[in-house]
Amino acid sequence: MNKKSNRFVLIRYVNDALVVIAAYTLAVGGTGHLEQWNPAFGLLSLVIWYFVSSFSKLYADRRSNKYAEEIIFIVYHLVLFTILLSSSLFFLKPTGAYDLLFFIYFIGGNFIFAVTTKYILRKNRHAAFYQGRMDDVVLLVGATAAAKNFFDTVEKYYYYGYKVEGIIDDELNNIPGCDYLGKISQLDLILKSRYIDEVVIALPTEDYSTIQRCINICDYYKTKVRILPDFKQYSTSAVSIQTIGQLPVVNVGRLPLDRLENRILKRIFDVCFSILFFCTFGLILFPLIALLIKLTSKGPIFFRQERWGLNNETLICYKFRTMVQESEDIDKDGNYRQAHKDDPRITRIGAFLRKTNLDEIPQFWNVILGNMSVVGPRPHPTPLNIESMNTVDNYMLRHIVLPGISGWAQVNGCRGETRTTEDMQERVDFDLSYIHRWSFWLDCQIILQTVINFFRGDQNAY
């Protein structure tokens, strides 16, 4: 990590100290006890804040993750922070008024200030990456497919903050756009003569001796090392590495939703979230959208479509109607007609509903019925399933969990029309990654990102 990156990490720590102090000032002022401002409480709060961060992973580098994930970790951190702080106050009994109202102001202030300032810092960091002022300089070792994928990814997404200096390999099969710097035996000379923050080793896993030699050289020059193993076949699985003696072992874990307690937790959350939605936003949105649909086009308010759900069983998926009543799902050649950009079948109000995902909200009824979840792989119409099941790898595995109103694929840009098999494969890979990585916090992150996308818009939504 370069000096500018280290400075940014320090800024994050200092920023949070100011956040805690500002939230404390807001709390004592909001409760009318400004005269009881106690430096000892501020110091205790800072100590607990930084202590809890070692468990909550608040300061982990999430440059390649969406901001919704950082918000979820802020919430998780504040939960732990509140528990430990309130417990400490119970035993220490310091002077001051620390009632429920005080904690509402204090924790609420911490949340608002932390979310706001961390977003500003994140955007400033992205600007620095875009301008090339804070990039980590990377050297690739091995011109493999994994190396090419890494290079293409960091070139496409500048906000990951990596600049590839070049690649070394014993053969001249260079990656297009990436400078070839010599053979692997020249790694020592390159680290001595060039500024390199990280070395990314993308050699075949069976070339153990070369990998170990590269690691030893990097250790000598105190250069950070990353290894891109050839584990693509496990890329959507829950993979962890442990050692038995001196032998590294790759564990491919069982599905989180295979556990009964996780399924119960997810179902309780689904029902509570859906009922809460119907009792709040639903009371306003349902009659308003229904009226707009009736006033702008002929036909029913709701659209019912057969889709595939858990264990390939069919379900009736409910949506607000967004197309003209006469529209057909199957073309004259017998192929399924996906909605596409500037589709003449879509009504004016339908275009808005699809753009904002509001056409999906009747599916909360599907959640209540138990054939859908709030978060999960999006259910596809039966004809699209039949078209994809024989052309997309592991396609049917996405049906081993309940489908969802929103999903990991959708918040990562895999929405709308799937024009090619590769588009559908990317969507399925995201779905399988979600299934293998499921956690309650991941569901919360996806819901939050869906809300953010609602206000920000999605170019693939039509």
C-alpha positions as CSV (number, residue, x, y, z in Angstrom):
1,M,0.0,0.0,0.0
2,N,1.5,3.4,-1.0
3,K,1.9,6.3,1.3
4,K,-1.2,8.1,0.0
5,S,-3.3,5.0,0.7
6,N,-1.8,4.9,4.2
7,R,-2.7,8.5,4.7
8,F,-6.3,7.8,3.6
9,V,-6.5,5.0,6.2
10,L,-5.3,7.4,8.9
11,I,-7.9,10.0,7.7
12,R,-10.7,7.3,8.1
13,Y,-9.6,6.8,11.8
14,V,-9.5,10.5,12.5
15,N,-12.8,11.1,10.7
16,D,-14.5,8.6,13.0
17,A,-13.1,10.3,16.1
18,L,-14.7,13.5,14.9
19,V,-17.9,11.6,14.2
20,V,-18.2,10.3,17.7
21,I,-17.4,13.7,19.3
22,A,-20.0,15.4,17.0
23,A,-22.6,12.8,17.9
24,Y,-21.9,13.2,21.6
25,T,-22.2,17.0,21.3
26,L,-25.5,16.5,19.4
27,A,-26.8,14.1,22.1
28,V,-26.1,16.3,25.1
29,G,-27.4,19.4,23.3
30,G,-30.5,17.6,22.0
31,T,-31.4,16.3,25.5
32,G,-30.8,19.8,27.0
33,H,-27.8,18.7,29.1
34,L,-25.1,20.6,27.4
35,E,-23.6,21.6,30.7
36,Q,-23.0,17.9,31.5
37,W,-20.6,17.5,28.6
38,N,-18.1,15.0,30.0
39,P,-14.7,14.4,28.3
40,A,-14.4,11.1,30.1
41,F,-17.5,9.8,28.3
42,G,-16.1,11.0,25.0
43,L,-12.8,9.2,25.7
44,L,-14.7,6.0,26.7
45,S,-16.7,6.1,23.6
46,L,-13.7,6.5,21.4
47,V,-11.9,3.6,23.1
48,I,-14.9,1.3,22.6
49,W,-15.4,2.5,19.0
50,Y,-12.0,1.5,18.0
51,F,-12.0,-1.7,20.1
52,V,-15.3,-2.8,18.5
53,S,-13.9,-2.1,15.0
54,S,-11.5,-5.0,15.3
55,F,-14.6,-7.3,15.4
56,S,-16.9,-5.4,13.0
57,K,-14.2,-5.0,10.3
58,L,-15.3,-1.4,10.0
59,Y,-12.0,-0.4,8.5
60,A,-11.6,-3.2,6.0
61,D,-10.7,-2.1,2.5
62,R,-14.0,-2.3,0.5
63,R,-12.9,-0.3,-2.5
64,S,-14.3,-2.9,-4.9
65,N,-17.6,-3.3,-3.0
66,K,-20.7,-1.3,-3.2
67,Y,-21.3,1.4,-0.6
68,A,-24.5,-0.4,0.6
69,E,-22.1,-3.0,2.1
70,E,-20.2,-0.4,4.0
71,I,-23.5,1.0,5.4
72,I,-24.4,-2.5,6.6
73,F,-21.1,-2.8,8.3
74,I,-21.6,0.6,9.9
75,V,-25.0,-0.7,11.3
76,Y,-23.3,-3.9,12.5
77,H,-20.6,-1.8,14.1
78,L,-23.1,0.5,15.9
79,V,-25.0,-2.5,17.2
80,L,-21.9,-3.9,18.9
81,F,-20.8,-0.4,19.9
82,T,-24.2,0.3,21.6
83,I,-24.1,-3.0,23.5
84,L,-20.6,-2.6,24.8
85,L,-21.0,1.1,25.6
86,S,-24.3,0.6,27.5
87,S,-22.8,-2.3,29.4
88,S,-19.8,-0.2,30.4
89,L,-22.0,2.7,31.6
90,F,-24.0,0.2,33.7
91,F,-20.8,-0.9,35.5
92,L,-18.9,2.4,35.6
93,K,-21.9,4.6,36.5
94,P,-20.3,7.9,35.3
95,T,-21.9,11.2,36.1
96,G,-24.3,12.5,33.5
97,A,-27.8,11.8,32.0
98,Y,-27.5,8.7,29.8
99,D,-31.2,7.8,29.3
100,L,-32.9,6.3,26.3
101,L,-33.4,9.7,24.6
102,F,-29.7,10.4,24.9
103,F,-28.8,7.1,23.3
104,I,-31.3,7.7,20.4
105,Y,-29.5,11.0,19.7
106,F,-26.1,9.6,20.2
107,I,-26.4,6.4,18.2
108,G,-28.5,8.1,15.5
109,G,-26.0,11.0,15.2
110,N,-23.2,8.5,14.9
111,F,-25.0,6.7,12.1
112,I,-25.9,9.8,10.1
113,F,-22.5,11.4,10.5
114,A,-20.6,8.2,9.8
115,V,-22.7,7.3,6.7
116,T,-22.4,10.9,5.3
117,T,-18.7,11.4,5.9
118,K,-17.6,8.0,4.8
119,Y,-19.5,8.5,1.5
120,I,-17.7,11.8,1.0
121,L,-14.4,10.1,1.7
122,R,-15.2,7.3,-0.6
123,K,-16.1,9.7,-3.5
124,N,-12.9,11.6,-2.9
125,R,-10.9,8.4,-3.0
126,H,-12.6,7.4,-6.3
127,A,-11.7,10.8,-7.7
128,A,-8.1,10.2,-6.7
129,F,-8.2,6.8,-8.3
130,Y,-9.7,8.3,-11.5
131,Q,-6.9,10.9,-11.6
132,G,-4.2,8.4,-10.9
133,R,-3.1,10.0,-7.6
134,M,-3.7,7.0,-5.3
135,D,-3.4,3.9,-7.3
136,D,-1.6,0.8,-6.0
137,V,0.9,-0.2,-8.6
138,V,0.6,-3.9,-9.5
139,L,3.0,-6.3,-11.3
140,L,1.4,-9.4,-12.8
141,V,3.3,-12.7,-12.8
142,G,2.1,-15.2,-15.4
143,A,0.1,-14.5,-18.6
144,T,-2.7,-16.9,-17.8
145,A,-6.5,-16.5,-18.2
146,A,-6.8,-15.4,-14.6
147,A,-4.2,-12.7,-15.2
148,K,-6.1,-11.4,-18.2
149,N,-9.4,-11.4,-16.2
150,F,-7.6,-9.4,-13.5
151,F,-6.1,-6.9,-15.9
152,D,-9.4,-6.4,-17.8
153,T,-11.3,-5.9,-14.5
154,V,-9.0,-3.3,-13.0
155,E,-8.8,-1.5,-16.3
156,K,-12.6,-1.4,-16.6
157,Y,-13.3,-0.4,-13.0
158,Y,-10.9,2.4,-12.1
159,Y,-12.4,2.8,-8.6
160,Y,-10.7,-0.5,-7.6
161,G,-7.6,1.6,-7.4
162,Y,-5.1,-0.6,-9.2
163,K,-2.7,0.3,-12.0
164,V,-1.0,-2.6,-13.7
165,E,2.7,-1.7,-14.3
166,G,3.2,-4.7,-16.6
167,I,3.5,-8.5,-16.8
168,I,6.3,-10.9,-16.6
169,D,6.1,-14.4,-18.1
170,D,8.6,-16.9,-19.5
171,E,6.7,-16.8,-22.9
172,L,5.8,-13.9,-25.0
173,N,2.0,-14.5,-24.9
174,N,1.4,-11.0,-23.7
175,I,-2.0,-9.7,-22.6
176,P,-3.2,-7.0,-25.0
177,G,-2.7,-3.5,-23.5
178,C,-0.4,-4.8,-20.8
179,D,3.3,-4.0,-21.0
180,Y,5.6,-7.1,-21.2
181,L,8.5,-6.5,-18.8
182,G,10.5,-9.7,-19.2
183,K,10.8,-13.3,-17.8
184,I,9.8,-14.5,-14.4
185,S,13.5,-14.8,-13.5
186,Q,13.8,-11.0,-13.7
187,L,11.3,-10.4,-10.9
188,D,14.2,-9.6,-8.5
189,L,15.6,-6.9,-10.9
190,I,12.1,-5.4,-11.5
191,L,11.4,-5.0,-7.8
192,K,14.8,-3.5,-7.3
193,S,14.4,-0.9,-10.2
194,R,10.7,-0.1,-10.2
195,Y,8.2,1.1,-7.7
196,I,5.7,-1.8,-7.1
197,D,3.1,-1.9,-4.4
198,E,1.8,-5.4,-5.0
199,V,2.7,-8.5,-7.0
200,V,-0.2,-10.6,-8.3
201,I,0.9,-14.1,-9.1
202,A,-1.4,-15.8,-11.6
203,L,0.7,-18.9,-12.4
204,P,-0.9,-22.4,-12.7
205,T,-1.4,-23.9,-9.3
206,E,0.8,-26.9,-10.2
207,D,3.8,-24.6,-10.7
208,Y,4.4,-24.6,-7.0
209,S,8.2,-24.1,-7.0
210,T,8.0,-21.0,-9.2
211,I,5.2,-19.5,-7.1
212,Q,7.2,-20.1,-3.9
213,R,10.3,-18.6,-5.4
214,C,8.3,-15.5,-6.4
215,I,6.9,-15.2,-2.9
216,N,10.4,-15.4,-1.3
217,I,11.6,-12.6,-3.6
218,C,8.6,-10.4,-2.7
219,D,9.2,-11.1,1.0
220,Y,12.8,-10.0,0.7
221,Y,11.7,-6.7,-0.8
222,K,8.7,-6.4,1.6
223,T,6.3,-6.3,-1.3
224,K,2.7,-7.4,-0.8
225,V,1.7,-10.6,-2.7
226,R,-1.6,-11.8,-4.0
227,I,-2.2,-15.1,-5.6
228,L,-4.9,-15.8,-8.2
229,P,-5.4,-19.5,-7.9
230,D,-7.1,-21.5,-10.6
231,F,-10.2,-22.1,-8.6
232,K,-12.7,-20.8,-11.2
233,Q,-14.8,-24.0,-10.8
234,Y,-15.4,-22.9,-7.2
235,S,-15.8,-19.2,-7.9
236,T,-19.5,-19.3,-7.0
237,S,-19.0,-21.5,-3.9
238,A,-18.3,-20.8,-0.3
239,V,-14.6,-21.5,-0.3
240,S,-12.2,-21.1,2.6
241,I,-8.6,-22.2,3.1
242,Q,-7.2,-23.8,6.3
243,T,-4.0,-25.7,7.0
244,I,-3.7,-29.2,8.3
245,G,-0.1,-29.3,9.6
246,Q,1.8,-27.5,6.8
247,L,-0.7,-28.6,4.1
248,P,-3.2,-26.0,2.8
249,V,-6.7,-27.4,2.3
250,V,-9.5,-25.8,0.3
251,N,-12.9,-26.2,2.0
252,V,-16.0,-26.0,-0.1
253,G,-18.7,-25.4,2.5
254,R,-22.3,-26.6,2.4
255,L,-25.0,-24.1,1.5
256,P,-25.9,-21.6,4.3
257,L,-29.6,-22.1,3.6
258,D,-29.3,-25.8,4.1
259,R,-29.3,-25.0,7.8
260,L,-32.8,-25.0,9.3
261,E,-32.1,-22.0,11.6
262,N,-31.0,-19.9,8.6
263,R,-34.2,-20.8,6.6
264,I,-36.3,-19.9,9.7
265,L,-34.5,-16.6,10.1
266,K,-34.9,-15.7,6.4
267,R,-38.6,-16.7,6.4
268,I,-39.4,-14.6,9.6
269,F,-37.6,-11.6,8.0
270,D,-39.5,-12.1,4.7
271,V,-42.9,-12.1,6.4
272,C,-42.2,-9.2,8.7
273,F,-40.7,-7.1,6.0
274,S,-43.6,-7.8,3.6
275,I,-46.3,-7.0,6.2
276,L,-44.4,-3.8,7.2
277,F,-44.2,-2.8,3.5
278,F,-47.9,-3.4,3.0
279,C,-48.8,-1.4,6.1
280,T,-46.7,1.6,5.1
281,F,-45.7,2.3,1.5
282,G,-48.2,-0.3,0.1
283,L,-51.1,1.7,1.5
284,I,-50.1,4.6,-0.7
285,L,-48.5,3.0,-3.7
286,F,-51.0,0.3,-4.5
287,P,-54.1,2.5,-5.0
288,L,-52.0,5.2,-6.7
289,I,-50.4,2.9,-9.2
290,A,-53.6,1.0,-9.8
291,L,-55.4,4.3,-10.7
292,L,-52.6,5.4,-13.0
293,I,-52.7,2.1,-14.9
294,K,-56.5,2.2,-15.3
295,L,-56.4,5.8,-16.5
296,T,-53.6,5.3,-19.1
297,S,-54.4,2.0,-20.7
298,K,-57.1,-0.6,-21.2
299,G,-56.8,-4.0,-19.4
300,P,-56.3,-5.4,-15.9
301,I,-54.2,-3.8,-13.2
302,F,-52.2,-6.9,-12.4
303,F,-50.2,-9.2,-14.7
304,R,-50.0,-12.8,-13.8
305,Q,-47.2,-15.0,-15.3
306,E,-46.0,-18.6,-14.8
307,R,-42.4,-18.7,-13.6
308,W,-40.2,-21.4,-12.0
309,G,-39.4,-21.2,-8.3
310,L,-37.9,-23.5,-5.7
311,N,-37.1,-27.0,-6.9
312,N,-38.3,-26.1,-10.4
313,E,-41.9,-25.9,-9.3
314,T,-44.1,-23.4,-11.1
315,L,-45.6,-20.4,-9.4
316,I,-47.8,-17.5,-10.5
317,C,-45.8,-14.4,-10.2
318,Y,-47.8,-11.1,-9.7
319,K,-46.7,-7.8,-11.2
320,F,-48.4,-4.5,-12.1
321,R,-49.2,-4.6,-15.8
322,T,-46.7,-2.6,-17.8
323,M,-47.6,-3.6,-21.3
324,V,-50.6,-3.1,-23.6
325,Q,-53.2,-5.7,-23.1
326,E,-52.7,-7.2,-26.6
327,S,-49.0,-7.8,-26.2
328,E,-47.7,-11.4,-26.9
329,D,-44.9,-13.1,-25.1
330,I,-44.1,-15.5,-27.9
331,D,-43.0,-14.4,-31.4
332,K,-44.1,-16.0,-34.7
333,D,-41.0,-18.3,-34.5
334,G,-42.0,-19.6,-31.1
335,N,-39.3,-17.8,-29.2
336,Y,-39.9,-15.9,-26.0
337,R,-39.9,-12.2,-26.5
338,Q,-38.0,-10.4,-23.7
339,A,-38.8,-6.8,-23.0
340,H,-36.2,-4.6,-24.7
341,K,-35.2,-1.0,-25.0
342,D,-38.0,1.1,-26.7
343,D,-40.2,-1.9,-26.7
344,P,-43.5,-0.7,-28.3
345,R,-45.5,-3.1,-26.0
346,I,-44.6,-1.1,-22.9
347,T,-47.1,1.6,-21.9
348,R,-45.9,5.1,-20.7
349,I,-46.7,4.4,-17.1
350,G,-45.3,0.9,-17.6
351,A,-41.9,2.3,-18.6
352,F,-41.8,4.3,-15.4
353,L,-42.8,1.3,-13.3
354,R,-40.2,-0.9,-14.9
355,K,-37.5,1.7,-14.6
356,T,-38.1,2.1,-10.8
357,N,-38.9,-1.6,-10.1
358,L,-42.4,-0.5,-8.8
359,D,-44.0,-3.0,-11.1
360,E,-42.5,-5.8,-8.9
361,I,-44.1,-4.8,-5.6
362,P,-47.2,-7.0,-5.9
363,Q,-44.7,-9.9,-5.5
364,F,-44.7,-9.1,-1.8
365,W,-47.9,-11.1,-1.9
366,N,-45.9,-14.0,-3.3
367,V,-43.6,-13.6,-0.3
368,I,-46.5,-13.8,2.1
369,L,-47.7,-17.0,0.2
370,G,-44.3,-18.5,0.7
371,N,-43.3,-19.2,-2.9
372,M,-40.9,-16.2,-3.1
373,S,-38.5,-14.4,-0.8
374,V,-37.7,-10.7,-0.6
375,V,-34.1,-11.5,-1.8
376,G,-33.1,-14.3,-4.0
377,P,-32.5,-15.2,-7.7
378,R,-35.1,-13.5,-9.9
379,P,-37.6,-16.1,-11.2
380,H,-37.7,-16.3,-15.0
381,P,-40.7,-17.1,-17.2
382,T,-41.1,-20.7,-18.2
383,P,-40.1,-20.2,-21.9
384,L,-36.9,-18.4,-20.9
385,N,-36.0,-21.2,-18.4
386,I,-36.5,-23.8,-21.2
387,E,-34.3,-21.8,-23.6
388,S,-31.5,-21.4,-21.0
389,M,-31.4,-24.7,-19.2
390,N,-29.4,-26.4,-21.9
391,T,-27.1,-23.5,-22.9
392,V,-26.1,-21.9,-19.6
393,D,-23.8,-23.8,-17.2
394,N,-25.4,-24.7,-13.8
395,Y,-28.6,-22.8,-14.8
396,M,-30.9,-25.1,-12.9
397,L,-28.9,-24.8,-9.6
398,R,-30.4,-21.3,-9.1
399,H,-33.7,-23.0,-8.3
400,I,-32.4,-24.7,-5.1
401,V,-33.5,-21.6,-3.1
402,L,-36.7,-19.5,-3.2
403,P,-36.6,-16.8,-5.9
404,G,-36.6,-13.2,-4.9
405,I,-38.1,-9.8,-5.7
406,S,-34.5,-8.5,-5.9
407,G,-31.3,-10.3,-6.1
408,W,-27.5,-10.2,-6.1
409,A,-27.4,-10.2,-9.9
410,Q,-29.8,-7.3,-10.2
411,V,-27.9,-5.0,-7.9
412,N,-24.8,-5.8,-9.8
413,G,-26.2,-4.6,-13.1
414,C,-27.6,-7.9,-14.5
415,R,-31.1,-6.6,-15.2
416,G,-33.3,-6.3,-18.2
417,E,-32.9,-8.2,-21.4
418,T,-30.3,-11.1,-21.7
419,R,-29.3,-10.7,-25.3
420,T,-26.7,-13.5,-25.3
421,T,-25.9,-16.7,-23.6
422,E,-22.9,-14.9,-21.9
423,D,-25.3,-12.3,-20.4
424,M,-27.4,-15.1,-18.9
425,Q,-24.3,-16.9,-17.7
426,E,-23.1,-13.8,-15.8
427,R,-26.5,-13.5,-14.2
428,V,-26.5,-17.2,-13.1
429,D,-23.0,-16.8,-11.8
430,F,-24.1,-14.0,-9.5
431,D,-27.1,-16.0,-8.4
432,L,-25.0,-19.0,-7.5
433,S,-22.5,-16.7,-5.7
434,Y,-25.4,-15.4,-3.6
435,I,-26.7,-18.9,-2.8
436,H,-23.2,-20.0,-1.6
437,R,-22.5,-16.8,0.3
438,W,-25.9,-16.1,1.8
439,S,-26.1,-14.3,5.1
440,F,-28.7,-12.1,6.8
441,W,-26.4,-9.1,6.3
442,L,-26.0,-9.8,2.6
443,D,-29.8,-9.7,2.3
444,C,-29.8,-6.4,4.1
445,Q,-27.1,-5.1,1.8
446,I,-29.0,-6.1,-1.3
447,I,-32.2,-4.5,-0.1
448,L,-30.4,-1.3,0.7
449,Q,-28.7,-1.3,-2.7
450,T,-32.1,-1.9,-4.4
451,V,-33.4,1.2,-2.7
452,I,-30.3,3.2,-3.8
453,N,-30.8,2.0,-7.3
454,F,-34.4,3.1,-7.2
455,F,-33.4,6.7,-6.6
456,R,-30.2,6.5,-8.8
457,G,-31.8,4.7,-11.7
458,D,-30.5,1.7,-13.7
459,Q,-29.6,2.0,-17.4
460,N,-30.5,-1.7,-17.9
461,A,-34.0,-1.3,-16.5
462,Y,-36.6,-1.1,-19.3
